[in-house]
Each structure stands twice: as C-alpha cells, then as structure tokens.
C-alpha cells in the first residue's frame, strides 16, 4: 500500500483499480486506519459504516478482477453528510431533535452511488439541521478548517469538506440550500458543485427547505465532480466537454458581491481572473439589479421555509438546539402565508429576468465567499459576531440558490478562497467543462 493513495483524486484511484494497481479492500483498510487514528476523527465523522464499506470494497475487488466494474469510481471510498438516509445507520442531521433516528432504506442518491460501485465510508458532522453557512455545531461537533484549526470549516457540509481536505475520504457528498456545499469547499480548498434543484433526488435526505435543497459533491477535481454527479444521478458519464478558455464569454457579477471582500479573497479571485484574461477570454463587469431584489426575498423565503419544515420538532424541544440556530429558524415564524406566496411569485419573475440578461454569457463569475473562515470560539460565544459572519458567508452563494442556477466553486491557490461560476439551470455538464478548462490553466 502507498500513502499516495490518500491524496489522489477519485478518478485517479479509479483508474488505478481499473488496471489492477490498487486493490479496493487495501484502499479501504488504509482509509479506515488513517481516519480512525487521526486526531480530528471524532470532530469530522459522526460515525463510520465499516461493515458496509468492507463488504462493498470486497465486492468491488471481485468485479475488478472479473473486468465487470460498474463505473470508474467503483471501489472508491466516499463520505456522506449525516442527513442522507443510510439503511440501519443512525442519521441525525447534526441535531438532538433527531437523536437515534435510524432509517430503513438508503436515500436515492446513496442507492445510485452504491449501484455505481462507490463505497459508503462513513457519515460526517454538519451544521444543525443544515441551517448555517459556518459549520459550527456545539451540539454535536465542529470539524476544523484545513488552513486554520481554530477557524470555522464552512457549512453546512462541514464534515464532508474536512473529510476530503484532511485526506480521510476521497470525496464527500453534501447538500446545498444556500451555499452549504460551496462555502466549505472554498474554505477547505476543494471543488464543490451545487446542482440545479430537482437535478438530483432528495428523497431520503433530511430536508431543510425543500424549495431550495440540492445535493452535490465536494472533491479534488472537476473530473471527480462529473463522475460523482453521474453516480448520484444514476447515468453514464459523458466525455467532459472540451473547452478553450480563450473562447469563453464571462460576466463578473458586481452587484453586492465585492462589498465586504477580504484582501485575501480578492487576491485569490484576481489570480484566477488574471489567468483567464491572459488566455484571451472575453470578460465584462456588470451590475444586475435583480440580484439585490432576490436577496431581499431570500430574507423571507429561507427562514420561513425552514421553520415551516421543522416547526413541530423545534417547538417541542427548543432547549436541545444551539441558540443561534434556534433563533435563525424562529426568524421565519411570523411570516404570513400571503407574503410567502407573493415572494415566490416575485422570485420566479426575477429568475426569468436574470436568464434574459445573462443568456449571452457562458458563465457568471464571482468570489465564492467574501470572507475568510471566522474564529470558532467567537462564533460560539458572541451572537452578533455569529449572525454577521453567517450572513456574510452566505451572501454570494445563495444567489445561485435563489435564482435556481447551477454553480461551481474552484480553489484559487490562495488558501480558503474560492472562485465561483454560475450558469443556467441544468447546465452542470457544460459548467464542469468550463471549470476543467479554468482548473487546467490555474494549476
């Protein structure tokens, strides 16, 4: 066995299994040995699925020897955010409200991934009921950020990101309602894909706000993201679209997306943007007022939908919750049904206007998060600090959720900063092709 396996991309490991250089069982054993002995193991993993993983890796070994592998990622160990139902395994979504909740069947996306030969390695910690962009959870555990162990990892898919960043899993599967894949991916120097709502099934996924909930991978490359997307979707992997950066037409979204930007974030964004321009891409800056209007509607739609989903459980035992998360849920308590419905009417209009104004561009680009990961202890003990940073963390990412877009974040080369691309709904394959082209010139 070689320690190099721990830092390889999922696609590279898959190719190693394909040609017989890597044994899936040995790969799994190495990951278990490394993860269980890691000093942050308990902070990252809610629980391991060791029996299942070993059985799945043994089956993968047999398929590899017979030449009947199910996909390129057959035999690759993947972590799962603890809101994906896993048959016979406790799934609590980071909340004592769901303590010892044990589903009988797998979530649809987990079933699809298993059918593609991916190995379910373990369940990762997350923000409580997925309602935070910071990843801080005093109720269960808070994973560290790869670049600053005292800083927030990003949420809500915090453990998913940490499991990959610390080389304890090959990739992680998370969910994104307002930025919950892309923020932790950016803060931990990973690739993160937010899929279009409805693209991937959320059946068997503990909900936050069903009108915005999506599923997506956190991984080490755009190639991995494509293979994981297809595994989760249950489809054959297409060839990654060949795109030349010089032929791209991109729009930098300026509306509110740079207002609170940290110097390091600006440096990372400019580094990638400069590389794109050096290749000859057409890039233009634009303000689009619909973004501001959508953000205002989000202040009604996100908390009202979340509170509506969890009202009964929350009010039955509010003392079990982290006060900041409880307050955020309850901020949707007094929203009138008429205001909620009207907000959706307006948002659908804004989505159409956005598509009309951006249709000529291959993608819209902006920093993933305007801030660097804030300090965990301050977030736990200072309510104002928590609220301010949670809103700032989510400010840019939730644009894609509100407008119903596909969105991708890439590492910039500057620690804990991300370069985000957004494109029209259901354009994930094209978006990953653009991401791959940018990834190539930046790396």
C-alpha positions in Angstrom: 0.0 0.0 0.0 1.1 3.5 -0.6 0.3 6.7 1.3 0.0 8.5 -2.0 -3.4 6.9 -2.3 -4.7 9.2 0.4 -4.2 12.4 -1.7 -5.2 11.1 -5.1 -8.3 12.2 -6.9 -11.2 9.8 -7.0 -10.7 9.4 -10.8 -7.0 8.6 -10.4 -7.8 6.0 -7.8 -10.5 4.6 -10.0 -8.0 4.2 -12.9 -5.6 2.5 -10.5 -8.2 0.0 -9.6 -9.1 -0.5 -13.2 -5.6 -1.6 -14.2 -5.0 -3.6 -11.1 -2.5 -1.3 -9.4 -4.9 -0.6 -6.4 -6.9 -3.2 -4.5 -10.2 -1.8 -3.3 -10.0 -3.6 0.0 -6.5 -2.4 0.7 -7.6 1.1 -0.2 -10.5 0.9 2.2 -8.3 -0.5 5.0 -5.8 2.3 4.6 -8.6 4.9 4.8 -10.0 3.3 7.9 -6.6 3.1 9.6 -5.9 6.7 8.8 -9.3 8.1 9.6 -9.7 6.3 12.9 -6.3 7.2 14.2 -6.5 10.9 13.1 -6.6 13.4 15.9 -9.7 15.1 14.4 -11.5 11.9 13.6 -14.3 12.5 16.1 -14.7 16.1 15.0 -15.1 15.1 11.4 -17.0 11.8 11.4 -20.3 11.3 13.2 -19.9 7.5 12.7 -18.2 5.1 10.3 -20.0 2.5 8.2 -17.2 0.0 8.5 -19.1 -3.3 8.0 -20.9 -1.9 4.9 -17.7 -0.4 3.5 -15.7 -3.6 3.8 -18.4 -5.7 2.2 -18.7 -3.2 -0.7 -15.0 -3.0 -1.2 -14.7 -6.8 -1.3 -17.5 -6.9 -3.9 -15.6 -4.2 -5.9 -12.4 -6.3 -5.7 -14.3 -9.2 -7.3 -15.7 -7.0 -10.1 -12.3 -5.5 -10.8 -10.7 -9.0 -11.1 -13.5 -10.1 -13.4 -13.5 -7.0 -15.5 -17.1 -6.2 -14.6 -16.6 -2.8 -12.8 -19.7 -0.7 -12.6 -18.1 2.7 -13.1 -14.7 4.4 -13.0 -15.3 5.1 -9.3 -16.2 1.5 -8.4 -14.3 0.8 -5.1 -13.6 4.4 -4.2 -14.5 5.3 -0.5 -16.8 8.3 -0.2 -18.1 10.1 2.9 -21.7 11.2 3.3 -23.1 14.1 5.2 -25.2 12.9 8.1 -28.5 13.9 6.5 -28.5 11.2 3.9 -30.6 8.2 5.0 -28.4 5.1 5.3 -30.2 1.9 5.9 -29.8 0.7 9.5 -27.4 3.5 10.4 -28.3 6.4 12.7 -28.8 9.6 10.7 -29.4 12.7 12.8 -28.6 15.7 10.7 -26.4 17.2 13.4 -29.4 17.6 15.8 -30.5 16.2 19.1 -34.1 16.6 17.8 -33.3 13.6 15.6 -31.3 11.6 18.1 -31.1 7.9 17.3 -33.2 8.4 14.1 -32.4 5.2 12.1 -33.8 4.9 8.5 -34.7 1.6 7.0 -33.6 2.3 3.4 -30.9 4.3 1.7 -31.5 7.8 0.2 -32.0 7.7 -3.5 -28.6 9.2 -4.2 -26.8 6.8 -1.9 -28.6 3.9 -3.7 -27.5 5.2 -7.0 -23.9 5.7 -5.8 -23.9 2.2 -4.4 -25.2 0.8 -7.7 -22.2 2.6 -9.4 -19.8 0.7 -7.0 -18.9 3.7 -4.8 -18.1 2.6 -1.2 -20.0 4.2 1.7 -17.2 5.0 4.1 -18.9 7.0 6.9 -21.2 9.8 7.9 -19.9 13.3 8.6 -20.8 16.0 11.0 -22.7 19.1 9.8 -24.4 22.2 10.9 -27.5 21.6 13.0 -30.3 20.7 10.6 -28.1 22.2 7.8 -29.1 25.8 8.7 -25.8 27.6 8.7 -23.1 28.6 6.3 -20.4 28.4 9.0 -20.3 24.8 10.0 -20.1 25.4 13.8 -22.1 22.9 15.8 -21.7 23.0 19.6 -24.5 20.3 19.9 -22.5 17.5 18.2 -19.1 18.5 16.8 -17.4 21.2 14.8 -14.8 20.0 12.2 -11.6 22.1 11.8 -10.8 24.1 8.7 -7.8 22.7 6.9 -5.9 26.0 6.8 -6.7 27.2 10.4 -7.7 24.6 13.0 -9.3 27.4 15.2 -11.4 28.6 12.3 -14.9 27.6 11.1 -14.8 24.9 8.3 -17.8 26.3 6.4 -21.3 24.7 6.4 -23.5 23.1 6.5 -21.5 20.3 4.8 -18.6 20.9 7.2 -17.5 17.3 7.9 -17.9 16.4 4.2 -15.3 19.1 3.3 -13.0 18.2 6.2 -13.0 14.5 5.4 -11.6 15.2 2.0 -9.3 18.1 2.9 -7.6 16.1 5.7 -7.3 13.0 3.3 -9.7 10.9 5.3 -12.1 10.3 2.4 -11.7 10.5 -1.3 -14.7 12.7 -1.8 -17.7 13.8 0.3 -21.4 14.2 -0.6 -23.2 17.2 0.8 -26.3 19.3 0.3 -26.6 22.9 -0.6 -29.7 25.1 0.3 -27.9 28.4 0.4 -24.2 27.6 0.0 -23.7 24.5 2.1 -21.5 22.7 -0.5 -19.7 25.7 -1.9 -18.7 27.5 1.3 -17.0 24.5 3.0 -15.4 23.5 -0.4 -14.0 27.0 -0.8 -12.7 27.4 2.8 -11.0 24.0 2.5 -9.5 24.4 -1.0 -11.8 21.9 -2.7 -14.1 21.7 -5.8 -17.8 22.0 -4.9 -20.8 21.6 -7.2 -24.3 22.9 -6.4 -26.7 21.2 -8.7 -29.9 22.6 -10.1 -32.8 22.0 -7.8 -34.5 18.8 -9.0 -31.4 17.5 -10.8 -30.6 15.0 -8.1 -33.2 13.3 -6.0 -33.6 14.5 -2.4 -35.8 11.6 -1.4 -34.3 10.1 1.8 -32.5 13.3 2.6 -33.3 15.1 5.8 -34.8 18.4 4.5 -34.2 22.0 5.4 -36.2 23.9 2.9 -37.5 21.6 0.1 -37.9 24.5 -2.3 -34.2 25.1 -2.3 -32.5 21.9 -1.1 -30.0 20.3 -3.6 -27.4 17.6 -3.4 -23.8 17.9 -4.6 -20.2 16.6 -4.3 -17.1 18.1 -2.6 -14.0 16.7 -4.2 -10.4 17.3 -5.5 -11.1 18.0 -9.2 -13.8 18.9 -11.7 -13.3 15.4 -13.3 -14.2 13.9 -9.9 -17.2 16.2 -9.7 -18.5 15.0 -13.1 -18.1 11.3 -12.2 -19.7 11.8 -8.8 -22.6 13.8 -10.3 -23.3 10.9 -12.7 -23.1 8.3 -10.0 -25.5 10.2 -7.8 -27.8 10.7 -10.8 -27.6 7.1 -12.0 -26.4 7.9 -15.5 -23.5 7.1 -17.8 -20.6 9.6 -17.6 -20.3 11.7 -20.8 -17.0 12.9 -22.1 -16.0 16.1 -20.2 -16.7 18.9 -22.7 -13.5 20.2 -24.3 -13.5 24.0 -23.9 -10.8 26.5 -24.5 -10.6 29.4 -22.1 -9.9 31.8 -24.9 -13.3 31.2 -26.4 -15.2 31.9 -23.2 -17.5 34.8 -22.7 -17.8 35.5 -18.9 -19.6 38.1 -16.8 -18.2 39.3 -13.4 -21.3 39.9 -11.2 -20.6 43.1 -9.3 -23.9 43.7 -7.6 -23.1 43.4 -3.8 -20.6 40.6 -4.4 -17.5 42.5 -3.6 -18.8 44.9 -0.9 -17.3 43.1 2.1 -14.5 41.3 0.4 -11.3 40.4 2.4 -8.0 41.2 0.7 -7.0 37.5 0.6 -10.3 36.7 -1.1 -9.8 39.5 -3.7 -6.3 38.2 -4.3 -7.5 34.7 -5.0 -10.3 35.8 -7.3 -7.9 38.2 -9.2 -5.4 35.4 -9.5 -7.8 33.2 -11.4 -9.4 36.1 -13.3 -6.0 37.2 -14.4 -5.2 33.7 -15.7 -8.5 33.6 -17.6 -7.9 37.0 -19.2 -4.3 36.1 -20.1 -5.7 33.2 -22.2 -7.8 35.7 -24.2 -11.3 35.1 -22.7 -13.9 37.9 -23.1 -14.7 39.2 -19.6 -17.1 42.0 -18.7 -18.2 43.5 -15.4 -21.9 44.0 -14.9 -24.4 45.0 -12.2 -27.8 43.3 -12.3 -30.5 44.8 -10.0 -32.5 41.5 -9.9 -29.8 40.1 -7.6 -30.5 42.7 -4.9 -34.2 42.1 -5.2 -33.7 38.3 -4.9 -31.6 38.7 -1.8 -34.3 40.7 -0.2 -36.8 38.0 -1.0 -34.4 35.4 0.4 -34.8 37.0 3.8 -38.4 35.9 3.8 -38.2 32.6 1.9 -35.2 30.9 3.5 -36.2 31.2 7.2 -40.0 30.8 6.6 -39.5 27.6 4.6 -37.1 26.2 7.1 -39.3 27.0 10.1 -42.3 25.5 8.3 -40.3 22.3 7.8 -39.2 21.9 11.4 -41.8 23.9 13.5 -43.3 21.0 15.4 -40.0 19.4 16.3 -38.3 22.7 17.3 -41.1 23.9 19.5 -41.4 20.5 21.2 -37.8 20.7 22.5 -36.2 24.1 21.7 -33.7 23.6 24.6 -32.0 20.9 22.6 -30.8 23.4 20.0 -27.8 25.8 19.7 -29.4 29.2 20.4 -28.1 30.9 17.2 -29.6 28.1 15.0 -32.8 28.2 17.0 -33.1 32.0 16.5 -32.5 31.7 12.8 -35.3 29.1 12.4 -37.6 31.2 14.5 -37.0 34.3 12.4 -39.4 32.6 9.9 -42.1 32.1 12.5 -44.2 35.2 11.8 -44.0 35.3 8.0 -47.6 35.5 6.7 -48.6 32.8 4.1 -49.7 35.6 1.8 -46.2 37.2 2.0 -44.5 33.9 1.4 -46.6 33.2 -1.7 -46.1 36.7 -3.1 -42.4 36.4 -2.5 -42.3 33.3 -4.7 -44.3 35.0 -7.4 -41.7 37.8 -7.5 -38.8 35.4 -7.3 -39.9 33.5 -10.4 -40.2 36.8 -12.3 -36.6 37.7 -11.2 -35.3 34.3 -12.3 -36.7 34.9 -15.8 -35.2 38.4 -15.9 -31.9 37.1 -14.8 -31.8 34.5 -17.6 -32.7 37.1 -20.2 -29.9 39.4 -19.0 -27.2 36.7 -18.8 -28.1 34.5 -21.7 -25.2 35.7 -23.9 -22.5 34.6 -21.3 -21.1 31.1 -20.9 -21.0 31.7 -17.1 -21.2 34.4 -14.5 -18.3 34.6 -12.1 -17.7 36.0 -8.6 -15.9 35.1 -5.3 -17.5 32.1 -3.6 -17.5 33.8 -0.2 -16.4 37.3 0.5 -14.8 36.4 3.9 -12.2 34.0 5.3 -13.2 31.4 7.9 -14.0 33.2 11.2 -12.9 32.1 14.6 -14.9 29.2 16.1 -14.8 30.3 19.7 -16.0 33.8 18.9 -18.8 32.3 16.8 -19.9 30.1 19.8 -19.8 32.9 22.3 -20.7 36.1 20.5 -24.2 36.2 19.0 -23.6 39.4 17.0 -20.4 38.0 15.6 -22.1 34.8 14.6 -25.0 36.5 12.9 -22.8 38.9 11.0 -20.4 36.2 9.7 -23.1 33.8 8.8 -24.8 36.3 6.6 -21.5 37.3 5.0 -20.5 33.7 4.4 -23.8 33.0 2.5 -24.1 36.4 0.7 -22.7 35.3 -2.6 -23.5 31.6 -2.7 -27.2 32.0 -2.0 -27.6 34.0 -5.3 -27.4 30.7 -7.1 -30.0 29.1 -4.9 -32.4 32.0 -5.2 -32.1 32.2 -8.9 -32.2 28.4 -9.4 -28.8 28.1 -11.1 -26.1 25.5 -11.4 -23.0 26.7 -9.6 -19.4 25.5 -9.2 -16.6 26.6 -6.9 -12.9 26.1 -7.6 -9.8 26.7 -5.4 -7.9 29.8 -6.3 -4.4 28.9 -5.0 -4.9 31.3 -2.1 -5.9 29.4 1.0 -9.6 29.3 1.9 -10.7 31.3 -1.1 -12.9 30.2 -3.9 -13.7 31.2 -7.5 -17.4 30.6 -8.3 -19.1 30.1 -11.6 -22.9 30.2 -12.1 -24.8 29.1 -15.2 -28.3 28.4 -16.3 -30.4 25.6 -14.7 -29.4 22.0 -15.6 -26.1 23.1 -17.3 -23.9 21.2 -14.9 -22.0 19.2 -17.7 -21.1 22.4 -19.5 -20.2 24.2 -16.3 -17.9 21.4 -15.3 -16.3 21.6 -18.8 -15.6 25.3 -18.2 -14.4 24.6 -14.7 -12.0 22.0 -16.1 -10.5 24.4 -18.6 -10.0 27.0 -15.9 -8.6 24.5 -13.4 -6.0 23.5 -16.0 -4.6 27.0 -16.6 -4.7 27.9 -12.9 -3.0 24.7 -11.7 
